[in-house]
Amino acid sequence: MIRVLVADDQDLVREGFAALVDAQPDLEVVGRAADGAAAVDLARTTRPDVVVMDVRMPILDGIAATGQICADPDLAGTRVLVLTTFETDETVLAALRAGASGFLGKGSRTSALLDAVRVVASGEELLSAAATRALIARVVDAPATPVAPSPELGGLTDREREMVVLVARGLSNEEIAAAEVLSPLTVKTHVNRAMAKLGARDRAQLVVMAYQAGLAGR
C-alpha cells in the first residue's frame, strides 16, 4: 500500500484529490495539510511514501516545505510530487532543486495524477514522459549561478558518467540500453550506482546535478 499525504490550501482540491487516492486499492491517504508547515509536521509523524505538494500555500510555501522534507534524514524514504497550477520554468526548477521527485500541473488527467504518485513512490522518475523530459532539460540547462562540479563526480567510473549524461538528456533505461547495446538491468545498475555516489534521491535529482555540474553537454 502506498501511503500518501496531500497538501493543498484549497479545501475542494485537497479533499477531492484525497478522495481519488483513497478510492484506489493500492493507495491510502495518511494525512491532509492546508499549509506547508502542517505538511512538514504531518510528514514527520505519518512518514508517507509520497507527499502531493501544492506550491502556493500560506505559512510555508510548497517549495520551502519540499526542501525541509527532502533535507530531513528521517524522511529519506518520502518523495515529493509537486502539483500546481503555476507551471512556470522558475517554479519547476525551484521544486526540483528543493528535492521534488516529480512535477505535474493541476490540469493533468486524473489517471495521470494517480499514475504519477505510483511512479514517484516506486523510486522512478517522471522524466520518461517526453514533454516533462524536455521541460526539465530546458529549465536546468542554464542555472542562474554556475555551480562548481561536485567532487563526487570524480568518483564515477567512465561508464557511470556516460549513463548520467544520457539520463540528463532524457533517455529512459530502455532507450539507453538500446543505444549502448546493454541490458536494461545493466543500465539500471550503473545509474543506481551513480545516484548512490552523488547522493541523488532519484533520477530527477540526478538530472539537476548533471546539468548544474556541467556534466551534461549543452
C-alpha positions in Angstrom: 0.0 0.0 0.0 1.4 3.4 -1.0 0.9 6.0 1.8 0.1 9.5 0.6 0.0 12.9 2.2 -2.0 15.6 0.4 -1.0 19.2 0.9 -3.2 22.0 -0.6 -4.7 25.1 0.8 -7.8 24.8 -1.3 -10.3 22.6 0.6 -12.0 21.3 -2.6 -8.8 20.4 -4.3 -7.3 18.8 -1.2 -10.4 16.7 -0.3 -11.1 15.9 -3.9 -7.7 14.5 -4.6 -7.6 12.7 -1.3 -10.9 11.0 -2.2 -9.5 9.9 -5.6 -6.4 8.5 -3.9 -8.4 6.6 -1.2 -10.6 5.1 -3.9 -7.6 3.3 -5.4 -6.9 -0.2 -4.0 -3.1 0.4 -3.8 -3.2 3.9 -2.4 -4.0 5.3 1.0 -4.3 8.8 2.3 -2.5 9.2 5.7 -2.8 12.9 6.1 -4.2 16.2 4.8 -2.5 19.6 5.2 -3.7 23.1 4.4 -0.3 24.8 4.5 3.3 23.9 4.1 4.2 24.0 7.8 1.5 21.5 8.5 2.7 19.3 5.6 6.2 19.1 7.1 4.8 18.3 10.6 2.5 15.6 9.2 5.2 14.1 7.0 7.4 13.7 10.1 4.6 12.0 12.1 3.0 9.9 9.4 6.1 9.0 7.3 4.2 8.9 3.9 5.7 7.4 0.8 4.6 10.3 -1.3 3.7 13.9 -0.5 1.5 15.6 -3.1 2.5 19.2 -2.6 0.9 22.4 -3.8 3.2 25.3 -4.4 1.2 28.4 -3.3 0.2 27.8 0.4 0.2 30.0 3.5 2.6 30.0 6.4 5.2 28.0 4.4 5.0 27.6 0.7 5.3 24.3 -1.1 8.8 24.8 -2.3 10.2 25.6 1.2 8.2 22.7 2.6 9.6 20.3 0.0 13.1 21.5 0.9 12.5 20.7 4.6 11.1 17.3 3.9 13.8 16.3 1.5 16.5 17.5 3.8 15.2 15.5 6.8 17.3 12.3 7.1 14.3 10.7 8.9 12.2 11.2 5.7 14.7 9.7 3.3 12.0 7.3 2.1 9.5 10.1 1.4 9.3 11.6 -2.0 7.5 14.8 -3.1 5.3 15.2 -6.1 4.7 18.9 -6.8 1.2 19.6 -8.1 0.3 23.2 -9.1 -1.5 25.5 -11.5 1.7 27.6 -11.8 3.7 25.7 -14.4 6.4 28.2 -14.9 10.1 27.3 -15.6 11.1 29.0 -12.4 8.6 27.0 -10.3 9.7 23.7 -11.9 13.4 24.4 -11.3 12.8 25.6 -7.7 10.8 22.4 -7.0 13.5 20.1 -8.4 16.3 22.0 -6.6 14.3 21.6 -3.4 14.3 17.9 -3.9 11.0 17.1 -5.6 10.8 13.9 -7.5 8.2 15.0 -9.9 6.1 17.9 -11.1 2.6 17.9 -12.6 0.1 20.6 -13.4 -3.3 20.5 -11.8 -4.8 20.4 -15.3 -3.5 16.9 -15.8 -5.9 14.0 -16.2 -6.9 12.1 -13.1 -5.3 8.9 -14.3 -2.0 10.8 -14.9 -2.1 12.2 -11.4 -2.6 8.8 -9.8 0.0 7.2 -12.1 2.4 9.9 -11.1 2.0 9.0 -7.4 2.8 5.4 -8.2 5.8 6.3 -10.3 7.3 8.6 -7.7 6.6 6.0 -4.9 8.4 3.3 -6.9 11.6 5.4 -6.9 11.4 6.0 -10.6 11.2 9.4 -12.3 8.6 11.3 -14.2 11.2 12.1 -16.9 10.0 9.2 -19.1 7.3 11.4 -20.4 8.7 13.3 -23.4 7.1 16.6 -22.5 8.4 16.5 -19.0 11.9 15.5 -20.0 12.0 18.4 -22.4 10.8 20.9 -19.8 13.3 19.8 -17.2 16.1 19.8 -19.7 15.2 23.4 -20.6 15.0 24.8 -17.2 18.1 23.2 -15.7 20.2 23.8 -18.8 21.1 27.4 -17.7 21.2 27.9 -14.0 21.4 31.5 -12.9 24.6 30.9 -10.9 27.2 28.4 -12.2 27.7 25.6 -9.8 31.1 24.1 -9.3 31.4 20.4 -10.2 30.8 18.2 -7.2 34.0 16.4 -6.1 31.9 13.2 -6.1 31.8 13.4 -9.9 35.4 12.2 -9.9 34.4 9.0 -8.1 32.2 8.0 -11.1 33.5 5.4 -13.5 33.6 6.3 -17.2 30.6 4.1 -17.8 28.7 5.7 -14.8 29.4 9.2 -16.1 28.2 8.2 -19.6 25.0 6.9 -18.0 24.5 10.1 -16.1 24.9 12.2 -19.3 22.3 10.0 -21.2 19.9 10.2 -18.3 20.3 14.0 -18.3 19.4 14.0 -22.0 16.1 12.5 -21.1 16.7 8.9 -22.2 14.9 6.0 -20.3 16.8 2.9 -19.2 15.4 1.0 -22.2 16.5 3.8 -24.6 20.0 3.8 -23.1 20.2 0.1 -23.3 19.3 0.1 -27.0 21.7 2.8 -27.8 24.6 1.3 -25.8 23.8 -2.4 -26.6 23.4 -3.2 -23.0 20.6 -4.9 -21.0 18.2 -2.5 -19.2 19.2 -4.2 -15.9 22.8 -3.3 -16.5 21.9 0.3 -17.3 19.8 0.5 -14.1 22.7 -0.9 -12.1 25.1 1.8 -13.5 22.5 4.6 -12.9 21.8 3.4 -9.4 25.5 3.3 -8.5 25.9 6.8 -9.9 23.0 8.1 -7.9 24.4 6.5 -4.7 27.8 8.1 -5.2 26.3 11.5 -5.9 23.7 11.3 -3.2 20.9 11.8 -5.6 17.5 10.8 -4.2 16.2 9.8 -7.6 16.7 10.4 -11.3 15.1 13.8 -11.3 17.8 15.0 -8.8 20.4 13.2 -10.9 19.4 15.3 -13.9 19.6 18.5 -11.9 23.1 17.6 -10.6 24.3 16.7 -14.0 23.3 19.9 -15.6 24.4 22.2 -12.7 27.8 20.5 -12.5 28.3 20.8 -16.3 28.5 17.0 -16.8 25.7 17.1 -19.4 26.6 18.8 -22.6 24.8 22.0 -23.6 
